[in-house]
């Protein structure tokens, strides 16, 4: 399946809702798909592991019911995120469930492995791999991924440090397949900007954290609404990988956001029994820098409608600028 052509007519907006650890579940994903954007969740959110198949069945059934009751409304596909790090002791078990249920899109993170890609391709699924550099993008495609998620500076969670313009341009120099951009995208004009810079789709996460359907703590939702880019701290203390976190949650945990230790990346642990990792993600709240655009809590449908209106307004502004562009004089 070629991703971008297959999405024709199925999206209300060129957006993928990124997988949010703890916060993404069937309620959020179905709301995203039914609003016309691709919804996703990390496989590790389904705890115990035996719930994963039930979650997938629930998403498929609810989306099918919605589509049947709303002919003509676009219902987007969904994706499941797999952490391919060696510490994920559920990887093989979860992959078996994904293959059995023929999940249409699989998002891989923290490791590119050919056997994972082959498993998804065996039933016609698509693999998107997230990267923070052009070098990692090359490796992902060489190992069989179908598309790339460029995680640039300002993204929530495990973010990169490169400018989105630099990262997209380097990847587009050699790769003409599906390319997504992540990094501080919480406004419709930013979605359009991602496309103008070379991406096919925008990868939006933090904007969905405060929605009614997200499995997000109430204080977390309010902090998203109350915060802006200045309230985001970039650190690798909590998981061993650099990421962006809400300053207020770090302070609430009794830490000084301006004086955080540096963690050893080898200490990363995404195992199913990792209490420390779960506690870090529960108490220290991730977020991207784009949340200044989020000023109130709303439903997923309301948020997507707002993004779509902003996108259309930005598109009209660009068209106006193009119409007003001076015509170069021709030589006689």
C-alpha positions in Angstrom: 0.0 0.0 0.0 1.4 3.4 -1.0 0.5 5.6 2.0 -0.2 9.0 0.5 -2.3 7.9 -2.5 -4.2 5.5 -0.2 -5.2 8.4 2.1 -6.9 10.3 -0.7 -10.4 11.2 0.4 -9.9 9.7 3.9 -8.4 12.8 5.6 -10.1 16.0 6.6 -6.6 17.5 7.3 -3.1 16.2 6.4 -2.4 15.3 10.0 -1.3 12.2 12.0 -2.0 12.3 15.7 1.3 11.1 17.2 1.3 8.3 19.8 1.2 9.7 23.3 2.5 7.5 26.0 -0.2 6.8 28.7 -2.5 9.5 27.1 -3.4 7.7 23.8 -6.0 5.0 24.1 -9.0 3.7 22.0 -11.2 6.7 22.9 -8.6 9.3 21.6 -7.7 7.2 18.6 -11.3 6.7 17.4 -12.1 10.3 18.0 -9.1 11.3 15.8 -9.9 8.9 13.0 -13.6 9.9 13.0 -12.6 13.6 12.9 -10.5 12.8 9.8 -7.0 12.6 11.0 -4.9 9.5 11.5 -5.0 8.4 15.2 -2.3 6.3 16.9 -1.3 4.9 20.2 1.8 3.1 21.6 1.4 -0.6 22.0 2.9 -0.3 25.5 -0.2 1.8 26.6 -2.3 -1.4 26.5 -1.5 -2.9 29.9 -1.6 -5.8 30.5 -0.3 -6.8 27.1 -3.4 -9.0 26.6 -5.4 -5.8 26.1 -3.7 -4.9 22.9 -5.8 -7.1 20.6 -9.0 -5.8 22.4 -8.0 -2.2 21.8 -7.4 -2.8 18.1 -10.7 -4.6 17.7 -12.5 -1.7 19.6 -10.9 0.9 17.3 -11.8 -1.1 14.1 -15.4 -1.8 15.2 -16.1 1.8 16.4 -14.7 3.3 13.2 -16.7 0.9 11.0 -19.9 1.7 13.0 -19.2 5.5 12.6 -18.5 5.2 8.9 -21.8 3.2 8.4 -23.8 5.8 10.2 -22.1 8.8 8.5 -21.7 8.1 4.8 -19.6 10.7 3.1 -17.7 11.6 6.2 -13.9 10.7 6.0 -12.7 8.1 8.5 -9.0 8.0 8.7 -6.9 4.8 9.3 -5.1 4.2 12.6 -1.6 3.4 13.6 0.2 1.5 16.4 3.5 2.6 17.7 6.2 0.1 18.5 9.3 0.9 20.7 12.0 -1.2 19.0 14.5 -0.7 21.8 16.1 -3.9 23.2 14.6 -3.2 26.6 11.0 -3.6 25.3 10.3 -7.2 26.4 6.9 -7.1 24.8 8.0 -6.4 21.2 7.7 -9.9 19.8 4.4 -10.5 21.5 2.9 -7.2 20.4 4.1 -7.7 16.9 2.3 -11.0 16.7 -0.9 -9.2 17.7 -0.3 -6.4 15.1 0.2 -8.9 12.3 -2.8 -11.0 13.3 -5.0 -7.9 13.3 -3.4 -6.4 10.1 -2.8 -3.0 11.6 -2.7 -0.7 8.6 0.2 1.6 9.8 2.9 0.8 12.3 5.1 3.6 13.7 8.5 2.4 14.9 10.7 4.3 17.3 14.2 3.8 18.9 15.5 1.2 16.6 15.0 0.1 12.9 14.9 -3.7 12.4 14.3 -5.4 9.0 12.3 -8.2 10.6 9.8 -5.8 12.1 9.3 -4.1 8.7 9.0 -7.5 6.9 6.3 -8.6 9.4 4.2 -5.5 8.6 4.8 -5.8 4.9 3.7 -9.5 5.0 0.0 -8.3 5.1 0.4 -5.1 3.1 0.9 -2.7 6.1 3.0 0.5 6.1 5.9 1.2 8.4 6.8 4.8 9.3 10.0 5.3 11.3 10.7 8.4 13.4 14.2 9.9 13.2 16.0 13.0 14.5 18.6 13.2 11.8 19.2 12.6 8.1 21.7 9.8 9.0 19.0 7.9 10.9 16.6 8.4 8.1 19.0 6.7 5.7 19.4 3.7 8.0 15.6 3.4 8.4 14.9 3.3 4.7 17.9 0.9 4.1 16.3 -1.5 6.7 13.0 -1.5 4.9 10.8 1.3 6.4 8.3 2.9 4.0 8.3 6.4 5.3 10.0 8.8 7.6 8.8 10.9 10.5 11.3 13.8 10.9 11.2 14.7 14.6 12.6 18.2 14.7 13.4 20.7 17.4 10.4 21.7 19.6 8.6 18.3 19.3 7.1 16.8 22.4 8.5 13.7 24.1 11.8 12.4 22.6 12.6 15.3 20.3 15.5 16.1 18.1 17.4 19.3 18.1 17.6 20.2 14.4 15.6 22.9 12.6 12.6 21.4 10.7 13.7 23.3 7.5 17.2 21.8 7.7 16.0 18.3 8.5 13.3 18.1 5.9 15.5 19.5 3.2 18.3 17.0 3.8 15.9 14.1 3.7 14.1 15.3 0.6 17.4 15.5 -1.2 17.3 11.8 -1.6 13.9 10.4 -0.4 10.7 11.0 -2.3 8.5 8.6 -0.2 6.1 9.5 2.6 7.6 12.1 4.9 6.0 13.5 8.0 7.2 16.4 10.2 7.0 16.6 13.9 8.0 19.7 16.0 5.8 22.4 17.7 2.9 21.9 15.3 -0.3 23.0 17.1 -1.9 25.4 14.6 -3.3 25.0 11.2 -0.8 27.4 9.6 2.0 25.2 10.9 0.4 22.2 9.2 0.5 24.1 5.9 4.1 25.2 6.6 5.1 21.6 7.1 3.8 20.8 3.6 5.4 23.8 2.1 8.7 22.8 3.5 8.5 19.3 1.9 6.4 17.1 4.3 3.4 15.1 3.1 1.7 15.1 6.5 2.1 16.9 9.8 2.7 14.9 13.0 0.8 16.5 15.8 0.9 15.3 19.4 0.9 17.9 22.2 -2.2 19.7 20.9 -4.2 16.5 21.6 -3.1 16.2 25.2 -5.7 18.6 26.6 -8.6 17.1 24.6 -11.5 15.6 26.4 -10.8 12.1 24.9 -7.2 12.0 25.9 -6.3 9.8 28.9 -4.4 12.7 30.4 -4.5 13.7 34.1 -6.6 16.7 34.8 -3.7 18.8 36.0 -1.7 17.8 32.9 -4.5 19.0 30.6 -4.7 22.3 32.4 -1.0 22.8 32.4 -1.0 22.4 28.6 -3.6 25.1 28.3 -1.8 27.4 30.7 1.7 26.9 29.3 3.7 28.2 26.3 7.1 27.6 24.6 9.0 29.3 27.5 7.6 26.6 29.8 9.3 23.7 28.0 12.5 22.1 29.3 14.8 19.9 27.1 16.5 17.1 29.1 17.6 13.5 29.0 17.3 13.0 32.7 14.0 11.1 32.8 14.4 8.4 30.1 18.0 8.6 29.0 17.0 10.3 25.7 16.6 14.0 25.3 13.0 15.1 25.2 10.8 18.1 26.0 8.9 18.4 29.2 6.6 20.8 31.0 8.5 23.0 33.5 5.6 23.0 36.0 5.6 19.2 36.2 9.4 19.1 36.9 9.0 21.7 39.7 6.1 19.7 41.1 8.3 16.7 41.4 10.7 18.7 43.5 13.4 19.2 40.9 15.0 22.4 39.6 14.3 22.6 35.8 17.3 24.9 35.4 19.7 22.5 37.1 18.9 19.0 35.9 21.5 16.2 35.8 22.6 14.5 32.6 21.5 10.9 32.4 23.4 7.9 30.9 21.6 6.9 27.6 22.5 3.3 28.3 20.0 3.4 31.3 17.0 3.5 28.9 14.4 0.9 29.9 11.1 0.4 28.1 10.4 -3.0 29.6 6.9 -3.9 30.7 8.0 -4.1 34.3 9.9 -0.8 34.5 8.3 1.0 37.4 10.9 3.8 37.3 10.2 4.5 33.6 6.4 4.5 34.2 6.8 6.8 37.1 8.9 9.2 35.2 6.3 9.4 32.4 3.4 9.7 34.9 4.9 12.5 37.0 7.0 14.3 34.5 4.8 15.5 31.7 6.0 15.7 28.1 5.0 18.5 25.7 6.2 20.2 22.6 6.9 23.9 22.2 3.8 24.6 20.1 1.3 24.6 23.0 1.0 28.4 23.1 -1.6 27.9 20.4 -3.8 25.8 22.7 -5.9 28.1 24.9 -8.8 25.9 26.0 -9.8 22.4 26.5 -12.0 21.0 23.8 -13.0 17.8 22.1 -10.9 16.2 19.3 -13.6 17.1 16.8 -13.4 20.7 17.9 -9.6 20.8 17.8 -9.5 19.3 14.3 -12.1 21.7 13.1 -10.1 24.6 14.5 -6.9 23.3 12.9 -8.8 22.9 9.6 -10.1 26.5 9.7 -6.6 27.8 10.5 -5.2 25.8 7.7 -7.7 27.2 5.2 -7.1 30.7 6.4 -3.3 30.3 6.0 -3.8 28.8 2.5 -5.9 31.8 1.5 -3.2 34.1 2.8 -0.5 32.3 0.8 -2.6 32.5 -2.3 -3.1 36.2 -1.8 0.6 36.7 -1.4 1.2 34.6 -4.6 -1.2 36.8 -6.5 0.5 39.9 -5.3 3.9 38.7 -6.2 5.7 41.0 -8.7 6.1 39.6 -12.2 9.8 39.7 -13.2 10.6 42.0 -16.1 11.6 40.2 -19.3 14.5 41.4 -21.3 13.8 43.0 -24.7 
